[in-house]
Amino acid sequence: GEIVVASGDVIVDFETGQIPEARGDLCGFAARTSTAQGAQHGVYSFDESGSGVKDYFQKQSEGYLRQHAVFEGTDSCAMDIGIVALSPKFASSLLRVAEDALQFSASPCFFNLYDEVLNCCIPGIDYGRYLARCGESGIPSARKKRLFGGLHEFRLNGVLTEGTTFLHLGSLSEYPRACKVICDLGMKPFYVFTASAEISPRVVHDSVCFNSEITASLSGASLQEGLLYSEGISSGTVRSGAGGLVVGLSCGAFDTVLPAGICLEERRIEAGPVYAVYSVRDTFRPAFCTADMVFCGVPFPTWLSERNLSESDIWPEEKQS
């Protein structure tokens, strides 16, 4: 048996029949791809055996990957597809390190499996190189050295998958396209054995409609500009630009065409429906200051200025930064 860890922001499919049963104590799964795509993700560099990993790079430039990670005679590399298999021995050691070295129960901290753990197990890496790669994390320096010492005895192995589909959902703008590709390829959840899934999406021209009684209309848009994704629409109408999402409409008609990339989402509260409006280009992660924020597709200070608003109009002064 083994424990399999998978990334939550990708959809992956590959030929499982060619995966070797003997994978060692720690094994990462990869797919052959261009250095352009590899530069956006992790990349494995395999040894001559094709199963041992010489090195592992996280979001390095295309030039760097061509120099250090491409398959000989090609411009392709082994991109990390977000799946890591842990043997019972490795999992037990990781739990022991978490408790004894990281003192996780007394003082929880956060670490990145693909950075802090995988890099521990690269052959030939010393603590200095490890620290240079993983210097910024939630683990205090003293504990990080104990983590390295507790896991460095293991060797990182890798598997190069075949017939792989890799759909990244790390940003909202990627979501509609990923849905369209899933429909085009006929991909289904692993538990579906019938001809169709429980709720089959509809693809109409440049729109993907899921679990809806009606389809949001796409106005003046083309596939090159981006897809429209709509879900959970029971009534109401909306004319949307390309590359956006429309979710949960249960009432109301919107005559104004939504700009490209703008999303409209209905949410229900006791007082009635409210509508969340945002853009696929917005910043959804915490920002250091308002100057770093993007709202409805424009810098947040610009959005305020265009409406003669200030930060104090939006939230209390003590929450401003």
N, C-alpha and C positions, 0 to 999 in steps of 0.2 A: 504494500500500500504506500501511498504518498499523499502529501498535501499539495494542492494546486492553487496558486494565487494568480488571479487575472486582473488586469486593469479594467476599471469601470467605465472608461470613456472611449472604448473601441468595440467594434463588432468584428469578430474574427471567424473565419471558416477555412479549413484546410483538409488535405487528405490524411486521415489518421492511420490508415493501414501501413504507411511507411515509417511510422515513428518507432524507433527501437525501444524494446522493453528495458534494456539496461541503460540507464541515463545518469548514474552516479547519484551523489547525495544532494547536489544543487545543479539544476539544469534550466537554462533559459531557452525560450523558443524564438526563432527568428524566421524571417522571410527575405528572399532575394529582392532587392529593389534598387532604384537609382540613388546616387549620392544626394541628389536634390531632396528626395523624400527622406532619406536617412538623416539628413542634417536637422530635421525637425523632431527626431526621436533618438532613442538609444541605438547603438550599433555594436554588434559583436565582431571581433576579429578572431577567426578560427585558426587553429594550428594545422599542420600538414595532415593530421589524421581526419580532420573534418568534424570532430566531435569535441575536442578540447578547445577551450577559449584562451587565446593569448592575451587579449585585452578587451576592454569594454569602454566605449566612449558615449558620453551623454551630450546630445545636441551640439556636436562640433560642426565646423564649416565644411562645405563641399570640398574645398581644397585640402583640408586636413584629412578628411576621410579618403580622398584619392591617394594620399601619401601613406596612410597607415592602415586602411581597413578594406580596400576593394579586393575582390577576387582577382587573381592574377590574369592579366590580359583583358580585363573588362573595366567598365565604369560602374559596376553594381556592387552593392555591399549587403551585409546581413543585418537587416533592421530588426530591432527588438519589437515583438508584437505584443508585449505586455504580459506574457504567461511565464511563470516560474514554477518549477516542480521541486518540492522539498521532500527528501526522504525522512522517515521517522527519526533517524539518527540526527540529521541536521535540524529538524524541527525541535527535538529535545534540547539540543545544544543552544539553539536560539532562545528558547524559553528560559533555559538556565542562565544564559548571559543577560537576558532582560531582567531577571530577578536579582542575580548576584552582582553583575557588573554595572548595569544601568539603574538598579534599585527602582525598578518600574513601579512596584506596588506603593512604595513610600513617596515617590516623586515622579509621576508620569511625565514622559517626554515624547516627542514625535520625531520619527526618522523616516527616511525614504528607502524602501526596499531596493529600488533600482540603483541608488547611489551608495548609501552606507553599507548595505549588506553584500551586494554583488561585487563591489570593488574590494571587499575584504578577501575575497576568494580568488583573485586573479594571481596566477603563479608569478613569482618574482617581484611582486609589488612589496615595497617596504612601507613602514608607517609614515615616513615623510611624504612619499608620493600619494599615499592614501589621504593624508590630511590635506594636501594641496587640492585634491579633487573634491573632497567632502568637507571643506572647511566651514561652509555655511549650512548649519542644520540646527535642529532643536536639541541636539545632544551636547551637554557640556564637554569641554575638551578632555577632562580627566576620565570621564566615562567613555568617551569615544575611543580612547586608547585601550580600555578594557574590552570594548566591543571588538576591536580589531584583533586583539590577542586571543579572544575566545573563539573566533570564527576562521582565523587565517589558516588553520590546519586543513580546511576543506578546499576542494578545487572546483572552480566553476566550469561546468560543461555546457554544451549547447546542441540544439537540434535545428537544422535548417528544414523548415516545412516546405511542402510542395503543393501546387494548386491552391495558393493562399489568396483569400479575399481579406483585405484589411481596411476597415472603414473607421476613420477617426472622428470622434464626436467631442473633441476638446473645446470646440467653440460653437456658439449657436448658429453661426453662418454655415457650418458644415452639416447641420442636422437635416435640412430638406434634401440636399443632394444624397446623403447617406440613405435616406428613406427611399429615394428614387432608385438607387442602385440595388437595394434589397428587393424591390419589386421587380426590376428588370432581370435579376438573377434568379428570382423565385426562391430566395432563401427563406427558411422557416425556423422557428425555435426547435431546439434539439428534441423536445418532447412531442412534436407534432409528426404523426406518421400517416395522416390522411392527405388527400390531394390538396386541401386548402386549410389555411389557419382558421382559428376561431372567428376572428374578425379580419376580413381581407381588405386591405386598402385599395382605393381606386386611383388610378393614374389617368388624368385627363389633360392632354397636351403638356403644359408646363406646371401642372399642379398635382400634388399628392394629397388625397383626402382620406382620412381615417376615422372610422366610427362616427359618421355624420349622416344626417338625413338629407342635407343639402350640401352643395359644394360652393365654397367661396369663389367668386369670380375673379379672374386675373385680367387686369386692364392694361392694355398697351405694353405688355412685357414679352420678352422672349427668353428662351432657355439660356442664351448667353448672359443675360442680366441676372439670372438666378431663379430658382424654383420657389413656388408658393406652397407652404405646408399648412393644411387646415385639419383640425381635430375637434370632435365633440360638438359639432354645430347642429342644433336641433331646429332652430328657426332664426329669422333675421337675415339680413343681407349685408354684404360688405364688398366694396371694390378695392382690391389690394394691388399694390405695386409688386414687383418681382422681389424674390429673395427674402420674403417675410414669413411670419407665422400668424395664423388666426386660430384661436383656441376658445372653445367653450361658449360660443354665442347661443343664447337661448331666447333672445328677444331683441327688438330694435333694428332699425335700418340705418345704415351709414352711407349717405350719398357721396361724401367727399372721398376721392380716391386716396388711399394711403400711400405715402411716398415709398419708394423702393427701400427695402430693408427694414421697414417699420412693422412691429408686431402689435397685435391687439388681442388681449386675453380677458375674458369675462370671468369674474369671481363673484360668488354669491355670499352676501352677509345678511344678517337679520333685517336690515333696513332695505335690502334690495340689491340689484346688481351693481358692481363697480367694475371699472375697466382699467387694466394695467396696460400702459402704452410704453414701449421701449424699442430699441433697435438691435439688430443682430451684431452691431459693432460696439455696443455699450460695454463698459467695464463692470463686470459682475463680481469681481474680487475686491476686497478692501483696498482702498487707495490711501497713500500717505497724506494727500491734500486734495482739495477740490480741483486744483489745476491739472491733476492727473486723471480726473474722471471724465468719461464720455457718456452723455445721456441723449437718447434719441438721435444718435449718430453724429453729434457735434460735441466739442469740449463743453463741459458743464458751465464754466464761466461765460462762454458765448451764449449758451442757452438762457442763462439768467439775464444777461445784458439785453438780449433781443426782446425780452418780456418786461424790461424795467424792474427786475426783481433783484434782491440781494440774498445772501445766505441766510440772514435773519428772518426772511420771509418764508424760508423752507423748513428750518429746524431751529430749536432753541440755541442761544448763544453758547451754552456750555458744551454743546455737541459739535460746534464748529472747530475746524482745525486749519 
